């Protein structure tokens, strides 16, 4: 069974991806919430077949974290990101990353990408690399203050009912705000919305 090390400091995103890799991909997955944590896992007994590092998490220092990890393991190392622009993806691949995986990848595409890298191939999301849309700027200009409040609650793992109570609004209003901010972010669900909010520095 291939062993994957997955490092991401966003608990909800990390555990969601790890669970899917285990159940749908049949992989053994060890998780960490920082680059140092991932480096410790690499140094521990047991060979890692693939390392997945979130682009923005403690210790990464952009692509310096990629270089540090590649210096510590012979296993392929790939970058995960929710909102890093295409030029960052291209630089990561030029720096020796085994792949660049947007967190917006469809679940089946994620599994396919992991399997591709496990056999020594490089995964490059062609459509993403051709896109130079400034997602961060568009997103920062698009969200209202209340939508950001709701997004903060979602990022903290709260239910719609809990968010409504905290903001003293109706639960149906929370749902409307969530629908609107998801549309503006281009997020398919609340997990992806929380992930993108973290990567954009919105929460």
Secondary structure, 3 states (H helix, E strand, C coil): CCEEEEECCCHHHHHHHHHHHHHCCCCEEEEECCHHHHHHHHHCCCCCCEEEEECCCCCCCCCHHHHHHHHHCCCEEEEEECCCCHHHHHHHHHCCCCEEEECCCCHHHHHHHHHHHHCCCCEECHHHHCCCCCHHHHHHHHCCHHHHHHHHHHHCCCCHHHHHHHHCCCHHHHHHHHHHHHHHHCCCCHHHHHHHHHHHCCC
